Amino acid sequence: MFSLAMQAGKLHAKPHIPMLHETNVRTEFFERGQFGDLCGHLPAPLRPVVTFAYLTGWRIDSEVLPLEWRRVDFNARTVPLNAGTTKNGEARVFPMTTELYRLLKAQQQQADALKVRGVICPRVFTRDGAPIKDFRKAWESGCKAAACPGRIPHDLRRTAVRNLVRAGVPERVAMQLTGHKTRSVFERYNIVSEGDLTDAAARLSVFTGTILGTMEPDQVGTSSAIPS
């Protein structure tokens, strides 16, 4: 309201209103084994949907489920989203990984089989030719059976961000692929797990072991003996 008043020329300044500290930020993601278990407990038409979201980090309701075949370019091996169809309004493109290419080719084979039966649907992900809408119950049942109850489909987006960073993709490039406009939100999705900390300790052990292994026994423990 204060900002609108300033834009209208009714105020020359506005008071500082600090944002409340958020304590309800979700930190859930799927480890590889957990995701595999989940797929095994989901109905067959939903497995490609969640796998696409797992690989790309795209939003399921607004970007994955509405995806149409005319947006899939097998020759260029890309899946583009036009400006205005994404949450931030910006266009973006996701180059097909090997897994993504295989997934979309399998979907194309299903679409071709439906055409033979006279069923034509422009969307990539369907349930026997019909658009997939709400699958909350199937998702909840699958998560419970996979021993990860309480997860939500948006956790796949956090998982994709985490996978991209751990694969060594530069953060700016990863943000472009997933459609994150601000680094603060991206960092919130780039979740550190206990396994990440253990891996960091293992890497540090190798690094320091290399240094300490070149030192004489009586030098170990003296900070001045460790090279900078």
C-alpha positions in Angstrom: 0.0 0.0 0.0 2.8 2.4 0.9 4.6 1.6 -2.4 1.4 2.2 -4.4 0.9 5.5 -2.6 4.4 6.6 -3.5 3.9 5.6 -7.2 0.7 7.8 -7.2 2.6 10.7 -5.7 0.7 10.8 -2.5 3.7 10.0 -0.3 7.4 11.0 -0.6 8.7 8.3 1.7 7.5 5.0 3.2 8.4 3.4 6.6 10.7 0.4 6.7 8.7 -2.7 7.4 10.9 -5.7 8.2 10.0 -9.1 6.9 9.1 -11.8 9.4 11.6 -14.6 9.8 10.3 -17.7 7.9 10.3 -20.9 10.0 8.0 -23.0 7.7 10.4 -23.4 4.8 10.3 -27.0 3.5 13.6 -28.8 3.2 12.4 -32.1 1.8 14.0 -33.8 -1.2 14.4 -37.3 -2.7 17.5 -39.3 -2.6 18.0 -41.5 -5.7 16.8 -44.7 -4.0 13.8 -43.0 -2.5 12.7 -41.7 -5.9 13.1 -45.1 -7.4 10.9 -46.6 -4.7 8.3 -43.9 -5.2 8.1 -44.6 -8.9 7.6 -48.3 -8.2 4.4 -47.5 -6.2 2.9 -45.0 -8.6 0.4 -45.8 -11.4 2.1 -46.2 -14.8 0.8 -42.9 -16.3 2.2 -40.9 -13.5 5.8 -42.3 -13.6 6.9 -40.3 -16.7 5.4 -37.1 -15.1 7.3 -37.3 -11.9 10.5 -38.5 -13.7 10.3 -35.5 -16.0 10.0 -33.2 -12.9 12.8 -35.1 -11.2 15.1 -34.5 -14.1 14.2 -30.9 -15.0 12.9 -29.3 -11.8 10.0 -27.9 -13.8 6.7 -27.1 -12.0 4.3 -30.0 -12.5 1.0 -28.2 -12.6 1.9 -25.3 -14.8 4.9 -26.5 -16.8 5.0 -30.4 -17.0 1.4 -31.5 -17.3 0.4 -28.8 -19.9 3.5 -29.6 -22.0 2.4 -30.3 -25.7 4.2 -32.2 -28.4 4.6 -29.1 -30.6 7.1 -27.9 -27.9 9.3 -31.0 -28.0 12.1 -30.8 -30.6 13.7 -34.2 -31.1 16.0 -32.9 -33.8 17.5 -30.2 -31.6 17.0 -32.4 -28.6 15.4 -29.6 -26.6 12.2 -28.9 -24.7 11.4 -25.1 -24.8 8.9 -23.1 -22.8 7.7 -19.9 -24.4 7.6 -16.5 -22.6 4.3 -16.1 -20.7 3.9 -19.8 -20.0 6.3 -19.9 -17.0 5.8 -18.6 -13.5 8.3 -15.7 -14.0 7.1 -15.0 -17.5 10.5 -15.7 -19.1 11.1 -18.2 -21.9 13.6 -21.0 -21.2 14.8 -24.2 -22.8 16.0 -27.6 -21.3 18.4 -29.6 -23.5 17.5 -33.3 -23.4 19.7 -35.5 -21.3 19.9 -39.2 -22.3 17.3 -40.1 -19.7 15.0 -37.3 -20.8 15.3 -38.2 -24.5 14.4 -41.9 -23.7 11.5 -40.8 -21.6 10.0 -38.6 -24.3 10.6 -41.1 -27.0 8.7 -43.7 -24.9 5.8 -41.2 -24.5 5.9 -40.6 -28.3 5.5 -44.3 -28.9 2.4 -44.3 -26.7 1.0 -41.3 -28.4 1.5 -43.0 -31.8 -0.3 -46.1 -30.5 -3.2 -44.0 -29.4 -3.4 -42.3 -32.8 -3.9 -45.8 -34.4 -6.9 -46.2 -32.1 -8.2 -42.8 -33.2 -7.2 -41.0 -29.9 -5.3 -37.8 -30.4 -4.1 -35.6 -27.6 -1.7 -32.7 -28.0 -0.2 -33.2 -24.5 2.9 -35.2 -23.8 1.6 -36.7 -20.6 -1.8 -38.3 -20.6 -3.8 -41.1 -18.9 -4.8 -43.3 -21.9 -5.1 -40.2 -24.1 -6.9 -38.0 -21.5 -5.1 -35.0 -19.8 -3.8 -35.8 -16.3 -5.2 -33.5 -13.7 -5.2 -34.1 -10.0 -3.2 -37.1 -8.8 -3.0 -36.2 -5.1 -4.4 -39.5 -3.8 -2.1 -41.6 -5.9 0.9 -39.5 -4.9 0.1 -39.8 -1.2 -0.4 -43.5 -1.4 2.8 -43.9 -3.4 4.8 -41.9 -0.9 3.4 -43.8 2.0 4.2 -47.2 0.3 7.7 -45.9 -0.4 8.3 -45.0 3.2 8.5 -41.3 2.6 5.1 -40.0 3.7 4.3 -36.3 3.8 6.3 -35.5 0.6 4.7 -33.2 -1.9 5.3 -33.1 -5.7 7.1 -29.7 -5.4 9.8 -31.6 -3.5 10.9 -32.9 -6.9 11.8 -29.3 -7.8 14.1 -29.1 -4.8 15.6 -32.4 -5.7 16.4 -31.3 -9.3 18.2 -28.2 -8.1 20.2 -30.2 -5.6 21.1 -32.8 -8.3 22.2 -30.1 -10.8 24.5 -28.4 -8.3 26.0 -31.7 -7.2 26.6 -32.7 -10.8 28.8 -29.6 -11.1 26.5 -27.4 -13.1 27.3 -23.7 -12.5 24.5 -22.2 -10.4 23.7 -19.5 -12.9 23.1 -22.2 -15.6 21.1 -24.4 -13.2 18.9 -21.4 -12.3 18.2 -20.9 -16.0 17.3 -24.5 -16.5 14.9 -24.7 -13.6 13.5 -21.2 -14.0 14.6 -19.6 -10.8 14.9 -15.9 -11.1 16.4 -15.0 -7.8 19.5 -16.6 -6.1 17.9 -16.4 -2.7 15.1 -18.8 -3.7 17.5 -21.0 -5.6 19.8 -21.3 -2.5 16.8 -22.2 -0.4 16.2 -25.1 -2.8 19.8 -26.2 -2.8 19.5 -28.3 0.3 22.4 -29.8 2.1 21.9 -33.3 3.5 23.8 -35.3 6.1 25.3 -37.3 3.2 26.6 -34.1 1.7 28.4 -33.3 5.0 29.8 -36.8 5.2 31.1 -36.5 1.6 32.6 -33.1 2.5 34.4 -34.6 5.4 35.7 -37.5 3.2 37.1 -35.0 0.7 38.7 -33.0 3.5 40.2 -36.2 4.9 41.9 -36.9 1.5 43.1 -33.3 1.2 44.6 -33.0 4.7 45.9 -36.6 4.5 47.9 -35.6 1.4 49.4 -32.7 3.3 50.0 -34.4 6.6 51.5 -37.5 4.9 54.4 -35.4 3.7 55.3 -34.2 7.2 57.5 -35.7 9.8 55.7 -37.3 12.7 57.0 -34.6 15.2 55.6 -31.9 12.9 52.0 -33.1 13.0 49.9 -30.9 15.3 52.0 -27.7 14.8 50.1 -25.2 12.8 53.3 -23.5 11.6 54.3 -26.8 9.8 51.1 -26.9 7.6 51.8 -25.1 4.3 49.4 -22.2 3.4 
